[in-house]
Amino acid sequence: MQDQQILVTGGAGFIGSNLANALADENEVIALDDGYLGTPENLTADVKYVEASVTEEDLPTDVDVVFHLAALSSYAMHEEDPTRGAQVNVEGFVNTVDQAKEDGCETIVYASTSSIYGSRTEPSPESMDVTVNTGYEASKMARETYAEYFQNHYDLTLAGMRFFSVYQGYGGAEAHKGEYANVIAQFADDVANGTAPKLYGDGEQTRDFTHVEDIVSGLVAAAEHRLNGVYNLGTGEAYDFNTVVEMINDELGTDVEPEYVENPIPDDVYVHDTCADSSKMRAETGWEPTISFAEGIERVCRQYQ
């Protein structure tokens, strides 16, 4: 993607800043963020930073492409304040897309979630039936429904990207998320500092861990190909939390045992296992994840060595 004017909402956050920085070399990029989970310190000097909420008027949507990543992005955030979750994730989405439409922007790529597939050890395709058990999942499904409305009624191009467990580590832009960072980042920081990482239950739950660089390349591919509909971004491989801790110990040359604790999230809403079927994305864009899990663990641990 070259010589484009681009808006990234949530642009100072974890995924958003990685995307904004990657695009800024050859494009004019605006990163809009309200500062809740983002910080302008994540951004390079080439990115224009605007502190604002996606629920506000007069957003800088007079651009060629909008990447809408702004969200309250966890179960806990939504349970703490469901109304606020809906305002940011649903109203903020509609508000941003509507302003982009009025400004003549026809290409929007937005963040959805793989959590709506529930717990599955087999790869989950976009065509399977999905359900919602949490406010967070409901808000992302609402985005997908509103996106269909904007596509059908206004002929806009909207691609919803169902992210699978995205990580980078505290050496990257994930540090600002703190307790909301991916478990790989949290486990690595604990082990490196001699603290037992806390694993829910028996630690056998699995995730399709996808490095943020592969997520960024998928987002760019979705915009370049002007995709419509929903798409998975994941590796198709899953690892359990016990294995993650073991690999981190191996990489750091440590022997820190995990602590197993009761899961604070109710069993009927906790997503125990995830795995992506990304064949649709690969077929339509040629996108492929390039960072193996072993390399990803090495990158996460690099700052501690």
HELIX and SHEET records of a PDB file:
HELIX    1   1 PHE A   14  LEU A   23  1                                  10    
HELIX    2   2 PRO A   40  ASN A   42  5                                   3    
HELIX    3   3 TYR A   75  GLU A   80  1                                   6    
HELIX    4   4 PRO A   82  ALA A   86  1                                   5    
HELIX    5   5 GLN A   87  GLU A   91  3                                   5    
HELIX    6   6 GLY A   92  GLU A  102  1                                  11    
HELIX    7   7 SER A  114  TYR A  117  5                                   4    
HELIX    8   8 GLY A  135  TYR A  154  1                                  20    
HELIX    9   9 ALA A  175  TYR A  180  5                                   6    
HELIX   10  10 VAL A  183  ALA A  192  1                                  10    
HELIX   11  11 VAL A  212  GLU A  224  1                                  13    
HELIX   12  12 PHE A  241  LEU A  252  1                                  12    
HELIX   13  13 SER A  279  THR A  285  1                                   7    
HELIX   14  14 PHE A  293  CYS A  301  1                                   9    
HELIX   15  15 ARG A  302  TYR A  304  5                                   3    
SHEET    1   A 7 LYS A  48  GLU A  51  0                                        
SHEET    2   A 7 GLU A  28  ASP A  33  1                                        
SHEET    3   A 7 GLN A   5  THR A   9  1                                        
SHEET    4   A 7 VAL A  65  HIS A  68  1                                        
SHEET    5   A 7 THR A 107  THR A 113  1                                        
SHEET    6   A 7 THR A 157  PHE A 163  1                                        
SHEET    7   A 7 GLY A 229  LEU A 233  1                                        
SHEET    1   B 2 VAL A 166  TYR A 167  0                                        
SHEET    2   B 2 THR A 210  HIS A 211  1                                        
SHEET    1   C 2 LYS A 198  TYR A 200  0                                        
SHEET    2   C 2 GLU A 259  VAL A 261  1                                        
SHEET    1   D 2 THR A 206  ARG A 207  0                                        
SHEET    2   D 2 TYR A 239  ASP A 240 -1                                        
END                                                                             
